[in-house]
Each structure stands twice: as C-alpha cells, then as structure tokens.
Amino acid sequence: MNKEKIIINEEKYVCQTYKRIPVVFEKGEGCYLWDSEGKRYLDFVAGLAVNALGHAHPKVVKAINKQAKKLIHTSNLYYTEPMVDLAKLLIKNSFNGKCFFCNSGAEANEAAIKLTRLYSKTTFSPDRYEIITFDNSFHGRTLATITATGQKKYQEGFEPLMPGFVTIPFGNLAALKAVIKPTTCAILTEVIQAEGGINEADISFWQGVSEIVKKEKMLLIVDEIQTGMGRTGQLFGYQQYGLDPDIITLAKALANGLPIGAMIAKKKIAETFKPGHHASTFGGNPLVTQVALTVLKTLLKENIINKVRDDGIYFQEKLSGLKNKYKFITKIKGKGLIIGMELAVDGQNIVQKCFEKGLIINCLKNNILRFIPPLIIKREEIDSAVKILDEVFGEI
Ligand SMILES: Cc1ncc(COP(=O)(O)O)c(C=O)c1O
C-alpha cells in the first residue's frame, strides 16, 4: 500500500486520537529509521524514550525469535521462568521488593495506586487514601492516571475524575507540607517531569520530600516510566537524587518496544497484594519478559549507563554552544539522555524543519525541544544532530 492510501485508511479506520506526522516508517536500525520512500532519519525520539537499544538491536531480535519459537503466552494461571528471572534481576538492581507486571506505564501506575490504597487502608486507617501529585506531571491516560496527572488538558471532558488525588506545584516544599492531612497516604512523582517539559526540582526539595514521607509514614511512589532503564545516566532516576522510594513504576524502555509495564514495591508493601487483588492477562508473559531481561542485562553488562552519563554531558555542552550562538534559546535542561531545550520561539516549526533535514525530535508545550535518543547513540550521531539543529536555527 502506498503512503497516501495508508494515511487515508488510517483516518477512515483508526480513532483519530493522534496528530501524526505524514510519514510512514518501514524499517529501523540502530539510531536510524527509514521511511516508505527510502529516506533515512536520525531518531532522537526513540519511540518516545522506548528504543533504548535502538532499532533492530541484534540481541533483542534474537531474544524475540528464540522465545517466540518456544512460548509466547500462557496466562498467569501458571509459572514461567523469564518473568521470575526478570523480577529477580530488577530487584537485585533496585531495592528489596517484589514486582507486578502489566503492559504499559499507565497500568504500572494504576497498580501502584491500587497497592498504595490497599496498603494504607489496611495498615493505618480506611480513611487514608489521598495521593499527592504535582503540576505538570504526566502519569498516563487511564481515569486514575489522568487524575494523578497535573495537566488539565488531559482531564477536560472526562470528568468526573477519580477522588483521592490532590495536585500541588512541583518543587515547592511549603505547598507540600500545607496539603498533608490525616487522609494523605502517598506522594506520586517523576524525578524529572518528562512530558511536562523536562522539569527538575532542587536537591533540597528531594531531601525535604524524603524527610516528610518518613515523618508522616507516607509512601513515596516514583514514576520511572520515562526516566528509568538508564535514561538519566543511572539505572533509575531516583538514584540520582538519593531517594528511597517505596514503589517505582516502569514501562517504555523496559523491553525496548515490546509492551510491558512493571511496578516494584518494597516487600512489606507488596505483600499486601493477595491473590485476586490485581491481575493482567498479558502481564509478564514469557515473550516480553525474556526480551526485557535481555534489555536489562545488555544495559548492565555493556556499560551503557555510564556512557549515557558522559554522552549527556557531551550533548549538553554542544547544545550550550548553540545557546551561546542563538539568543532565542533560553535554557538547556535535563540529565543523561533526557534533555530539553527551551526556546523563545515556536518549537513545532523547528521540529518540522529538522524532520525535512532527516532529524527526528519532538516538542513539548510548543517551545521545549526534547531530545531522547536511543541510549546506544554514538558521538558522531550526536554531532550530526547538533549540525542539523545549527542549520535549522540559522534559518530562523
Ligand atoms: C512519566 C510517565 N508516566 C506514565 C506514562 C504513561 O505510559 P504509557 O503511555 O505506557 O501508559 C508516560 C508516558 O509518556 C510517562 O512519560
């Protein structure tokens, strides 16, 4: 089918919930994608922080093939080995806890919300259920997770929202202290607000958060869906800030593009979940968990995470060079390979111009360019992206 026909049929047969760029991608390798007309693009979106090992990574392809030939799915009525191995390796590299597997980030957060309510109600009081979240956060598109998300645009039209959430300014300890009530049970937060604009909070905020959750016996839930799996230059973003979360949620890069979500909760909290409390038909099936295991082992064994830290510094230096050259660049922010560039001009136009020159980036809030390339990116690929950005900025 040609490109025009695909676009027409998509409009005809697929719910129009996305504003897609008119390109049909046919294949990928490493940090590159090729469209249906054979044009090559350098991919600095990586499937929205999913393709950590790039496209068609040989180990990922091999793991999919090998496991698909053996066993794809059985349901959670039975035991399978890859799920258990993945849980063990995740726990070894995070904290003494237990995993629940599902299929997406929103579902991982749903699991965290349900577990938090159950634990808090049974441990403290039936009235303890309220979760604090932050303005500009993003936690998913289910009803509970849009309620948790601190951005009105995702909520409008879907009211009534879920009870039991309160949203306050990010990074503001006074606001946090003021909102805590006997009904409060947890804080749900990203460590770097990703969809909300690559926003970071001061280390003093995180120190304050740690003290408050300890003092108030509240749970700290860190949404690592975008910042996890090495993206910030540590396996998990919370490790950058010395946090001690009770629950973390993962998805996106966990299986490099196969749909998977995971929630990890400290043992005592996780053990509140009993058979029947929560479930997912596909959750943790042997195919996705075998691939996730391969991804995690590759990230850990091939020194990719240290490379991300160094590449992030290198990339930010290059972007700062552009900032010195072009006055409309107002800020460079982020950590590792989750970087934002704030502009005083329209960012969508820049995304379009980069696209025409074969560089894929995206834009948050109309004026923040986001760079989330595969974690295996090479220095020369970073240089190529910076060169294209320089050319595009020069035309503005
Ligand atoms: C921080 C964060 N949480 C949750 C989600 C939702 O994940 P999913 O789209 O897999 O449901 C996202 C997606 O962008 C995210 O960035």
The ligand as an SDF file (V2000), in Angstrom:
LIG
                    3D

 16 16  0  0  0  0  0  0  0  0999 V2000
    6.3610    9.5940   33.2850 C   0  0  0  0  0  0  0  0  0  0  0  0
    5.3230    8.8200   32.5410 C   0  0  0  0  0  0  0  0  0  0  0  0
    4.4110    8.1150   33.2240 N   0  0  0  0  0  0  0  0  0  0  0  0
    3.4640    7.4060   32.6090 C   0  0  0  0  0  0  0  0  0  0  0  0
    3.3660    7.3850   31.2360 C   0  0  0  0  0  0  0  0  0  0  0  0
    2.2910    6.5710   30.5740 C   0  0  0  0  0  0  0  0  0  0  0  0
    2.8560    5.4650   29.9410 O   0  0  0  0  0  0  0  0  0  0  0  0
    2.0090    4.6510   28.8570 P   0  0  0  0  0  0  0  0  0  0  0  0
    1.8120    5.5560   27.6880 O   0  0  0  0  0  0  0  0  0  0  0  0
    2.8680    3.4570   28.5460 O   0  0  0  0  0  0  0  0  0  0  0  0
    0.7280    4.2790   29.5060 O   0  0  0  0  0  0  0  0  0  0  0  0
    4.2880    8.1140   30.4750 C   0  0  0  0  0  0  0  0  0  0  0  0
    4.1840    8.1790   29.0190 C   0  0  0  0  0  0  0  0  0  0  0  0
    4.6760    9.0580   28.3620 O   0  0  0  0  0  0  0  0  0  0  0  0
    5.2950    8.8570   31.1440 C   0  0  0  0  0  0  0  0  0  0  0  0
    6.1840    9.5900   30.4800 O   0  0  0  0  0  0  0  0  0  0  0  0
  1  2  1  0
  2  3  1  0
  2 15  2  0
  3  4  2  0
  4  5  1  0
  5  6  1  0
  5 12  2  0
  6  7  1  0
  7  8  1  0
  8  9  2  0
  8 10  1  0
  8 11  1  0
 12 13  1  0
 12 15  1  0
 13 14  2  0
 15 16  1  0
M  END
$$$$
